[in-house]
Amino acid sequence: MIFFWTDTLFFLLLLMLAATIIRTRRKEHLRRPWRKVARSKSAVVSLTVLAFYFGFAVLDSIHFHPAEGQSGTGKYKTEAISLLDWWAGPLRQRVEKTYSAPFATVAFARESIRDANGVSHWAYPRLQYGGMHLADPENEKTSDILQTGLKGLLHGFLAWLVLAVLLVSLRARSAHIPIIQCGVEITQGRTEIPLRAIFITLLLMLLISFGLGELSLKYHVFGTDKVGGDVFFQSLKSIRTGLLIGTLTTFITLPLALVLGIMAGYFRGWVDDIIQYLYTTLNSIPGVLLIAASMLLMQAYMSRHEDQFASLALRADFRLLFLCMILGLTSWTGLCRLLRAETLKLREMEYVQAARALGVRQGNILLHHILPNVFHLVLISVALDFSSLVLAEAVLSYVNIGVDPTTESWGNMINSARLEMAREPVVWWSLSAAFVFMFALVLAANLFADAVRDAFDPRRVE
């Protein structure tokens, strides 16, 4: 098994999230606002969608060297692939010659083809993989798509049924009630947490996933790109890139914003002046220009130290990590300013003044009195900034200062679709696929952020 830098940091972040959840469950004052989040239908539906995205990101973050031949030969390829690559091997390996439309059985452009008599003529050639199981595509394709789609929907429903029975059994056991009674409560929506909304969302997600998965084994459901790669597979691979941009950037932003913001608000004086000068100067520099200059410096470093990047995967991973660092170093100023203002107010509160009068150390005051009372701002800011960071990657890749061109990302898909939109007829599916996947992620993140804001904002009442 191989762990790139981004893989290690991503799993470290997940471990920190798990530790935070465990700590939250033990503290009543921390559980209270999260119970309000859990009672929101939009929040639990969004969290279910985000869990699907994170599942694909985890699968795509576990890398290993596949064996070249039969198992047990001891020989391995030098190219590292992820569990998602291995699981979606047919999509990754079935590469056409060039563009093909969604569910097409022929290429998108005409070519010179020789018939059985050796006569050349212009026609649309059959695809090498898409719909090749059909003897007569014109008459068989529609019925085959319907049958295959129904088969996938059936498999998705069966998977949901097994999962639903398992979850209902676990809840019935924890609540010490019969399974049938638990199922009736969920069906009628009489549970504190809107489990019915969660189960409906799970059903829709599994139906869509299994339906598209079954169809993708026979067709290119979102077509192919210029080099014949499956667009559906590229969209799935781009999930990891989008989530890493949103999570790892936050991982870098939070320490800077927390430490500097609280220090500026609590100590004031020359400490406040230095920190204000720092983030004011940073804000005066256009963000895109600063990111572009940093990426050019990174590329110059990589060209001078090629021996440190033995493979394209290492180069792409380093560039992705560096982009997260640059985004983190340029996006902490807003949260820092917010925390500074809140700390200026909290330092004058009676309990903080009493702690100082009793001789409590400043470090303990910051850790036990200031930090817990500004943490709601951190949660709200992180939840709201996540979607903007995902969109930022698309914008940066569009101007060629984002992730490496070999890295699958929605930004690279949109960037490559610029020239495709100028074709006649228009090649629209790459842009549409990137838009659909990105829209679902950003919408779910925004809805969840709204629920977190409503629950943790002390100015809002029930």
PEHUMO-V967201 format. One record per residue. N is the residue number from 1. PSI is psi in whole degrees, -180 to 180 (* if undefined). OMEGA is omega as a letter, one per 30 degrees, with the letter a starting at -180 (NA if undefined). NEAR is the number of other ideal C-beta (glycine too) atoms within 12 Angstrom. Layout:
BEGIN
N&PSI&OMEGA&NEAR, N&PSI&OMEGA&NEAR
END
This chain:
BEGIN
1&142&a&17, 2&136&l&25, 3&115&l&19, 4&171&l&32, 5&-43&a&27, 6&-36&l&40, 7&-47&a&31, 8&-47&a&22, 9&-36&l&27, 10&-45&l&38, 11&-33&l&26, 12&-40&l&19, 13&-38&l&30, 14&-38&l&24, 15&-41&l&15, 16&-38&l&19, 17&-42&l&20, 18&-41&l&14, 19&-38&l&14, 20&-39&l&21, 21&-43&l&16, 22&-43&l&14, 23&-38&a&17, 24&-37&a&22, 25&-22&a&15, 26&-10&a&12, 27&120&a&16, 28&-39&a&11, 29&-20&l&16, 30&-31&a&23, 31&-30&a&18, 32&-52&l&19, 33&-32&l&29, 34&-28&l&29, 35&-35&l&22, 36&-39&l&24, 37&-42&a&34, 38&-22&l&28, 39&-7&a&23, 40&126&l&28, 41&-43&a&24, 42&-35&a&28, 43&-47&a&35, 44&-34&l&33, 45&-45&l&32, 46&-41&l&35, 47&-34&l&31, 48&-43&l&33, 49&-43&l&34, 50&-35&l&37, 51&-38&l&22, 52&-46&l&28, 53&-44&l&38, 54&-32&l&30, 55&-45&l&25, 56&-37&l&35, 57&-39&l&36, 58&-44&l&26, 59&-35&a&26, 60&0&a&39, 61&3&l&40, 62&106&a&26, 63&150&l&31, 64&166&l&21, 65&119&a&20, 66&151&l&25, 67&145&a&16, 68&-45&a&14, 69&-136&l&11, 70&158&l&9, 71&140&l&10, 72&-2&l&9, 73&-23&l&11, 74&2&l&10, 75&136&a&13, 76&149&l&18, 77&154&l&18, 78&-23&a&15, 79&127&l&22, 80&132&l&28, 81&162&l&28, 82&172&l&37, 83&-33&l&24, 84&-40&l&29, 85&-43&a&30, 86&-41&a&23, 87&-39&l&22, 88&37&a&30, 89&-43&l&18, 90&-39&l&23, 91&-37&a&35, 92&-36&a&27, 93&-22&a&18, 94&92&a&27, 95&127&l&24, 96&-177&a&34, 97&-42&a&24, 98&-150&a&27, 99&145&l&38, 100&143&a&40, 101&163&l&33, 102&134&l&29, 103&19&a&31, 104&155&l&35, 105&-6&l&34, 106&162&a&30, 107&166&a&28, 108&-25&a&33, 109&152&l&24, 110&151&l&15, 111&164&l&19, 112&117&a&13, 113&139&l&19, 114&131&l&13, 115&-172&a&12, 116&-24&l&7, 117&3&l&8, 118&12&l&8, 119&131&l&11, 120&140&l&12, 121&158&a&15, 122&127&a&14, 123&169&l&16, 124&114&a&23, 125&153&l&25, 126&145&l&24, 127&154&a&34, 128&-31&a&20, 129&-40&a&29, 130&114&l&43, 131&21&a&34, 132&-13&l&24, 133&-7&a&20, 134&131&l&26, 135&-36&l&13, 136&86&a&14, 137&-37&a&24, 138&-36&a&16, 139&-22&a&11, 140&-18&a&19, 141&-47&a&26, 142&-48&a&18, 143&-36&l&15, 144&-39&l&28, 145&-42&l&29, 146&-44&l&17, 147&-44&a&20, 148&-42&l&30, 149&-42&l&28, 150&-37&l&19, 151&-44&l&22, 152&-40&l&29, 153&-39&l&26, 154&-45&l&19, 155&-40&l&24, 156&-40&l&28, 157&-41&l&23, 158&-41&l&18, 159&-41&l&24, 160&-39&a&28, 161&-44&l&20, 162&-45&a&16, 163&-40&l&21, 164&-43&l&28, 165&-40&l&20, 166&-46&a&17, 167&-40&l&26, 168&-39&l&31, 169&-42&l&20, 170&-42&l&15, 171&-40&l&26, 172&-37&l&23, 173&-41&a&14, 174&-32&a&12, 175&-5&l&20, 176&47&l&10, 177&160&l&19, 178&153&a&15, 179&-41&a&22, 180&-44&l&14, 181&-40&l&18, 182&-42&l&27, 183&-38&l&25, 184&-41&l&18, 185&-41&l&24, 186&-42&a&31, 187&-39&a&18, 188&-3&l&13, 189&34&a&18, 190&20&l&16, 191&152&a&28, 192&-49&l&17, 193&131&a&28, 194&74&a&28, 195&-29&l&33, 196&-41&l&26, 197&-38&l&27, 198&-44&a&33, 199&-38&l&32, 200&-42&l&22, 201&-43&l&31, 202&-41&l&33, 203&-47&a&26, 204&-43&a&23, 205&-42&l&30, 206&-37&l&30, 207&-46&l&27, 208&-44&a&28, 209&-50&a&30, 210&-36&l&28, 211&-49&l&30, 212&-38&l&37, 213&-42&l&30, 214&-41&l&28, 215&-33&a&35, 216&-16&l&37, 217&-19&a&30, 218&-26&a&32, 219&165&l&41, 220&97&a&43, 221&-27&l&37, 222&21&l&38, 223&-170&l&40, 224&162&a&41, 225&-164&a&36, 226&-36&a&26, 227&12&l&17, 228&6&l&26, 229&148&a&34, 230&123&a&40, 231&-33&l&49, 232&-42&l&41, 233&-40&l&39, 234&-38&l&43, 235&-40&l&45, 236&-41&l&41, 237&-29&a&40, 238&-15&l&44, 239&-45&a&40, 240&-43&a&45, 241&-46&a&49, 242&-43&a&50, 243&-36&l&45, 244&-40&l&49, 245&-43&a&51, 246&-37&a&43, 247&-48&a&39, 248&-34&l&41, 249&-40&l&42, 250&-39&l&39, 251&-32&l&35, 252&-34&a&30, 253&-43&a&37, 254&-50&a&33, 255&-43&a&21, 256&-49&a&30, 257&-41&a&40, 258&-53&a&33, 259&-52&a&28, 260&-39&a&32, 261&-46&a&41, 262&-40&l&42, 263&-42&a&33, 264&-40&a&36, 265&-31&a&36, 266&-47&a&38, 267&-28&a&25, 268&-155&l&19, 269&-140&a&13, 270&-27&l&12, 271&-46&l&22, 272&-40&a&27, 273&-43&a&16, 274&-45&a&17, 275&-40&l&32, 276&-41&l&26, 277&-38&a&17, 278&-52&a&26, 279&-23&l&30, 280&-41&l&18, 281&-42&a&14, 282&-37&l&24, 283&-23&a&19, 284&-14&l&14, 285&128&l&19, 286&128&a&12, 287&-42&a&24, 288&-40&l&21, 289&-40&l&17, 290&-42&l&24, 291&-42&l&34, 292&-44&l&23, 293&-40&l&18, 294&-40&l&27, 295&-36&l&32, 296&-39&l&19, 297&-40&l&19, 298&-43&l&28, 299&-36&l&24, 300&-39&l&13, 301&-43&a&18, 302&-37&l&24, 303&-30&l&14, 304&-18&a&12, 305&58&a&15, 306&-25&a&16, 307&-20&l&10, 308&-11&a&13, 309&84&a&24, 310&-18&a&16, 311&162&l&22, 312&-32&l&19, 313&-40&l&30, 314&-40&l&28, 315&-44&a&28, 316&-39&l&31, 317&-41&l&37, 318&-40&l&30, 319&-39&l&41, 320&-44&l&45, 321&-42&a&32, 322&-38&l&34, 323&-41&l&40, 324&-40&l&42, 325&-43&a&30, 326&-43&l&38, 327&-38&l&41, 328&-40&a&33, 329&-17&a&26, 330&-3&a&36, 331&10&a&37, 332&-12&a&37, 333&-38&a&33, 334&-48&l&27, 335&-37&l&37, 336&-45&l&39, 337&-38&l&27, 338&-44&l&30, 339&-35&l&41, 340&-46&a&38, 341&-41&l&22, 342&-37&l&33, 343&-36&l&37, 344&-35&l&25, 345&-42&a&19, 346&-32&a&30, 347&-17&l&30, 348&1&l&17, 349&157&a&20, 350&-41&a&12, 351&-31&l&19, 352&-41&l&28, 353&-38&l&15, 354&-40&l&14, 355&-41&l&24, 356&-39&a&21, 357&-32&l&11, 358&0&l&13, 359&20&l&10, 360&138&a&19, 361&149&a&13, 362&-36&l&20, 363&-40&l&16, 364&-36&l&16, 365&-45&l&29, 366&-39&a&29, 367&-37&a&20, 368&-18&a&17, 369&-38&a&29, 370&-54&a&38, 371&-48&a&28, 372&-29&a&24, 373&-5&l&28, 374&-1&a&37, 375&-25&l&32, 376&-34&l&30, 377&-37&l&39, 378&-46&a&33, 379&-44&a&31, 380&-45&a&32, 381&-43&a&35, 382&-44&a&37, 383&-38&a&36, 384&-34&a&30, 385&-18&a&36, 386&-49&a&40, 387&-35&l&32, 388&-32&l&27, 389&-37&l&40, 390&-42&l&44, 391&-32&l&30, 392&-36&l&36, 393&-40&l&47, 394&-41&a&35, 395&-43&a&26, 396&-40&l&39, 397&-30&l&38, 398&-31&l&25, 399&17&l&20, 400&30&l&22, 401&24&a&33, 402&-138&a&40, 403&170&a&43, 404&144&l&33, 405&-24&l&21, 406&-10&l&22, 407&131&l&36, 408&122&l&44, 409&157&l&42, 410&-33&l&46, 411&-44&l&41, 412&-36&l&39, 413&-42&l&45, 414&-38&l&34, 415&-43&l&29, 416&-22&a&31, 417&-9&l&32, 418&-49&a&22, 419&-30&l&16, 420&-32&a&30, 421&-17&l&18, 422&-4&l&12, 423&164&l&20, 424&111&g&10, 425&165&a&13, 426&136&l&19, 427&98&a&32, 428&-13&a&24, 429&-30&l&36, 430&-46&l&44, 431&-41&a&35, 432&-42&l&27, 433&-45&l&39, 434&-40&a&44, 435&-44&a&26, 436&-48&a&27, 437&-42&l&42, 438&-40&l&36, 439&-43&a&23, 440&-42&a&32, 441&-48&a&40, 442&-40&l&35, 443&-45&l&24, 444&-41&l&36, 445&-40&l&37, 446&-41&l&27, 447&-40&l&31, 448&-38&l&37, 449&-38&l&33, 450&-42&l&24, 451&-40&l&35, 452&-41&l&35, 453&-44&l&27, 454&-35&a&26, 455&-35&a&30, 456&-14&a&32, 457&116&a&23, 458&-17&l&19, 459&-12&l&10, 460&140&a&16, 461&163&l&8, 462&*&NA&10
END
